[in-house]
């Protein structure tokens, strides 16, 4: 196992940031921690990168204990924190050189690992890091986290606030790093990115809701799910919410995702009800649940 | 049906910074009560365009009317008739919920009495009675966003501008937030929203996508998906922005 956590808990005063968390990440796996702000993702990263002691439990990374062998862990992991962590007043090249030097290596030695990322920012190598765009900062931070050829890479919300194009490119880079044998633990609040991971842990309020492959997680959704649409979205939501047989009602883009309490649910009946609510252009069709549907289902339990 | 009035009209709106054209002749309109999504990659010019529309940046050329006022000549009137909320700055963490409401009510020029009534109504509606005297900083992010949204509506603006309002919030809270948006639009307030969540773009009545300073697409999410022959807004965005 590349990463192992056993019963890890950490509180800040009264607040339980993470509560009895256990899971394993296999060598070479791309593992996603999926959850909103305040779920405990960053605390987990800090424990695993030896920046914070857990109150309870134990954990190891790349075979090293996070407490006893903290120095070895620091040499064998790369960490890209959520907040931009580079030196704003140093140039792109200076930042990279700095990180290579403190890890006792050189840019040249591990250049093959960062090459296809670095070439994208190389034209700006004399620009100060503080003057880079969001997407370029993110690429530089990734290069700096990789320059000592880590066995395990920790990425805390690397794509937050980044537009869809840069996000897609970033995930393509992660896939290529994974092919080079690096284990990756990545956190994100974007549920659509979950599908790109080998396995994911859904996390909320310091607790793990579920761990599995994205496919299995979606398959575990317990209900038949329907897309419902009508002429007036606001009224549709209100009408569905007061329908006595509704199990869950969540707006999902142009549709509302609807689940019914009954096992013998008949869409005609719902349609008739919505018509009696003065709604028109009603459409009801079955749909496949997404990770987000599962997350919401688990979070309400 | 009656012709819907426009609350935002921009014609050839342009902003230059030196030689760089940040916003390049954008023309569009937004109707009363519409939920309008304003999308674009980082650096595409969204923020600059929005700053012109809310009256804090003077355009280099073009025309725009917002909430009935001209952006060149009546920027101050625009500010009084719109609400603004962003994820980065919304409320003062060191003030209580009540103090925040009072403060922003005052900024928007509401009378003391009005502030008191509206403050009570808002606290009741959001179910915040128990935390009304707690510091905002101690509340969960989702609550803060709902309060910030309501505060931005205190002075009953014609348009509310939401600048990436829901980042990082859990999926259930995000949906509660969108239900508030639907309600606001249903009551006739126009909602102008920027977001990086392409699934959120699907909630909007119409969506515009900026690429390199220009609006390259503008339509309902359904029609955009048909036009680009894809099944979600993320793919529409990728097709456009990647050229």
Interface residues (C-beta under 8 A of the other chain):
Chain A: X35 X36 X37 X38 X39 X133 X134 X135 X160 X161 X162 X163 X164 X165 X166 X168 X189 X190 X191 X192 X204 X232 X233 X234 X235 X237 X250 X251 X252 X253 X254 X292 X295 X296 X299 X300
Chain B: X40 X41 X42 X43 X44 X140 X141 X142 X164 X167 X168 X169 X170 X171 X172 X173 X175 X178 X179 X182 X183 X185 X186 X196 X197 X198 X199 X200 X201 X202 X203 X221 X222 X233 X234 X237 X238 X241 X242
